[in-house]
Amino acid sequence: MDEVVEQKKSWEERAASPVGPDGKEDPPSASELLLSEAAATVVRELAVAGKLGPGKILVVGASTSEVAGARIGTGGALAVAEQLLEGITQVADEFGFHPVYQCCEHLNRALVMERSLLEGLGLQEVAAMPIPGAGGSMATAAYRSMKDPVLAETVQAHAGIDIGETLIGMHLRRVAVPFRPSLRYIGEARVNAAWSRPALIGGERAVYRTQEQSGAQLCE
C-alpha cells in the first residue's frame, strides 16, 4: 500500500512540475513522457486515423488512479487530470473536434461537455456536478475548465480514448474500429482507443466503394 501511495505522489509531483531534484528541467525519456505529452500523442494519432475534425466528437474516459499506479477509484488526483486535459485540449484545438469527458459510475457515466455542444446535438441535460469522489478527477477537471459546462446522460461519439480501462463503449457510435496507438500506456494506465465507421449494410449487390477507390480489377 505504501508503495502505491508513493507512486501516486510521484505522478502528482511530475504532473505539477517537470523540474528535477537538481533544479533543472528533466527531458522526458521514451518511456516516461510528461502526461500532457503522452495524452497529446495518443489523441493526435487517433484524430488522424479516425479523421476527426470540426463537428466530430471524442469521448474520453480516464482513471487518474490507474495513471498513478493505483487501482481504479482508489487514488484520483486532480493534478494528473489537469495534465491529461492539457494534452487532449491542445489536440482538440488543433483539429477542431469536441472532446467530452465520461464521469465514473457514481454519476452513471454521464458526460461533461459545453452547453453549446449539448444544445447543438439536441441532448438532454442531467442535473449533477462532478467532484473527485462522485464523477472522478478527470470529469471534475474538465468541468472546471469549461465556459458553460453541463452533463449529458449519453452521446454517440465518433471516436474514443480510454485511459485506465474505464469502459467507454456505451458512448461510441456503431461500428467501433479498434485503434492501437504507438503509446500503449499513459503513466501506469493501459490505453485503449477506437474510431467508428458507418455500418456496411446490404446484401450481395451492395457496393461500398467506387472502382477507383478500391483499386479493384475486372476479372477476365
C-alpha positions in Angstrom: 0.0 0.0 0.0 2.8 2.4 0.9 4.4 1.7 -2.5 1.2 2.6 -4.3 0.9 5.9 -2.3 4.5 6.8 -3.2 3.9 6.0 -6.8 0.8 8.2 -6.8 2.8 11.1 -5.2 5.5 10.6 -7.8 3.0 11.1 -10.7 1.3 14.0 -9.0 4.6 15.8 -8.5 5.6 15.1 -12.1 2.3 16.3 -13.3 2.6 19.5 -11.3 6.2 20.3 -12.3 8.7 18.6 -14.7 11.6 20.1 -12.7 14.1 17.5 -11.3 15.8 17.5 -7.9 18.8 19.4 -9.2 16.5 22.3 -10.2 16.8 21.6 -13.9 14.0 20.5 -16.2 14.2 16.8 -16.8 13.9 15.9 -20.5 11.2 13.1 -20.9 12.6 9.7 -21.9 10.9 7.5 -24.4 9.2 5.5 -21.6 8.4 8.5 -19.3 6.9 11.4 -21.2 5.1 14.1 -19.4 1.4 13.1 -19.0 0.3 16.0 -21.2 2.7 15.0 -24.0 1.7 11.3 -23.8 -2.0 12.2 -23.9 -1.5 14.6 -26.9 0.5 11.9 -28.8 -2.2 9.3 -28.4 -5.1 11.6 -29.2 -3.3 13.1 -32.2 -2.7 9.6 -33.7 -6.4 8.7 -33.1 -7.6 12.0 -34.7 -5.6 11.3 -37.8 -6.7 7.6 -38.0 -10.4 8.4 -37.3 -10.4 11.6 -39.4 -11.6 13.7 -36.5 -12.3 17.3 -37.3 -14.9 20.1 -36.9 -18.3 18.6 -35.8 -16.8 15.3 -34.6 -16.9 14.1 -31.0 -14.2 12.4 -29.0 -15.3 10.7 -25.8 -12.6 10.5 -23.1 -12.6 8.1 -20.2 -9.7 8.3 -17.8 -8.8 6.9 -14.4 -6.2 9.1 -12.8 -5.8 6.4 -10.1 -4.6 4.0 -12.8 -2.3 6.6 -14.3 -0.7 7.0 -10.9 -0.3 3.2 -10.5 -3.3 2.6 -8.1 -6.4 0.6 -8.7 -9.2 2.5 -10.4 -11.3 4.5 -8.0 -8.8 4.4 -5.1 -6.4 7.3 -5.6 -7.7 10.0 -8.0 -5.6 13.1 -8.5 -6.6 16.4 -10.0 -3.0 17.3 -10.8 -2.8 14.3 -13.0 -6.2 15.0 -14.6 -5.2 18.6 -15.4 -2.1 17.3 -17.3 -4.1 14.9 -19.3 -6.7 17.6 -20.0 -3.9 19.9 -21.2 -2.7 17.4 -23.8 -6.2 16.5 -25.0 -7.3 20.1 -25.3 -4.2 21.0 -27.3 -5.1 18.4 -30.0 -8.8 19.2 -29.9 -8.0 22.9 -30.7 -5.6 21.8 -33.4 -8.1 19.5 -35.2 -11.4 21.2 -34.3 -13.2 18.3 -32.8 -15.2 18.3 -29.5 -13.9 16.3 -26.5 -16.4 15.1 -24.0 -15.4 13.5 -20.7 -17.0 10.5 -19.1 -17.8 10.6 -15.4 -17.5 7.5 -13.2 -20.3 5.0 -12.5 -21.5 7.0 -9.5 -22.9 9.5 -12.0 -24.0 6.8 -14.4 -21.0 7.5 -16.7 -22.7 10.8 -17.7 -20.6 13.1 -20.0 -19.2 16.6 -19.3 -19.4 18.9 -22.3 -20.0 22.5 -23.2 -23.7 23.6 -23.1 -23.4 24.8 -26.7 -22.5 21.3 -27.8 -25.3 19.7 -25.8 -27.9 22.1 -27.3 -26.4 21.7 -30.8 -26.8 17.9 -30.6 -30.3 18.2 -29.0 -29.2 16.2 -25.9 -31.0 16.3 -22.6 -29.1 17.8 -19.6 -28.9 15.9 -16.4 -28.5 17.6 -13.0 -25.2 16.9 -11.3 -21.8 18.4 -10.8 -18.8 16.1 -10.9 -16.4 16.0 -7.9 -13.4 13.7 -7.4 -15.5 11.4 -5.1 -18.5 11.3 -7.4 -17.7 11.7 -11.1 -14.0 11.4 -10.9 -11.0 13.7 -11.1 -10.9 13.7 -14.9 -14.5 14.8 -15.3 -14.0 17.3 -12.4 -11.0 18.9 -14.1 -12.8 19.1 -17.4 -16.0 20.6 -15.8 -13.9 23.3 -14.1 -12.1 24.2 -17.3 -15.2 24.8 -19.5 -17.0 28.1 -20.0 -20.5 26.7 -19.5 -20.3 23.1 -18.5 -23.2 20.7 -18.4 -23.7 16.9 -18.1 -25.5 14.8 -20.7 -26.7 11.2 -20.0 -25.3 9.8 -23.2 -23.8 10.6 -26.6 -22.8 8.9 -29.8 -19.2 9.8 -30.2 -17.2 9.3 -33.4 -14.1 8.1 -31.5 -13.0 7.4 -28.0 -9.9 7.1 -25.8 -9.9 5.0 -22.6 -7.0 5.6 -20.2 -7.1 3.1 -17.5 -9.8 0.8 -18.8 -12.8 2.8 -17.6 -15.1 1.4 -20.4 -16.4 4.0 -22.8 -18.1 1.7 -25.4 -21.6 2.7 -24.3 -20.9 6.2 -25.8 -19.4 5.2 -29.1 -21.2 5.1 -32.4 -21.5 1.9 -34.3 -19.4 0.4 -35.8 -16.3 0.8 -33.5 -12.9 0.1 -35.1 -10.2 -0.7 -32.5 -7.1 1.6 -32.8 -3.7 0.8 -31.4 -1.7 3.9 -30.6 2.1 3.9 -30.5 1.9 4.5 -26.8 0.0 1.7 -25.0 0.4 3.3 -21.6 0.0 6.8 -20.2 1.7 6.8 -16.8 0.9 3.4 -15.4 -2.5 3.2 -17.1 -3.2 1.0 -20.2 -4.6 2.9 -23.1 -7.3 1.7 -25.5 -8.9 3.6 -28.3 -11.3 3.3 -31.2 -12.8 5.3 -34.0 -16.1 4.5 -35.7 -17.4 3.9 -39.2 -20.9 3.6 -40.7 -22.3 0.1 -40.8 -21.8 -1.7 -44.2 -25.4 -2.6 -45.0 -26.9 -4.6 -47.8 -26.6 -8.0 -49.4 -24.7 -9.5 -52.3 -25.4 -6.5 -54.6 -24.2 -3.8 -52.2 -21.2 -1.7 -53.2 -19.2 0.3 -50.7 -16.6 2.0 -52.8 -16.1 3.1 -56.4 -13.8 1.0 -58.5 -11.3 3.9 -58.5 -11.3 3.9 -54.7 -11.0 0.2 -54.2 -8.4 -0.3 -56.9 -10.3 -3.4 -58.0 -9.6 -5.0 -61.3 -12.1 -6.6 -63.7 -11.9 -10.4 -63.8 -11.2 -11.9 -67.2 
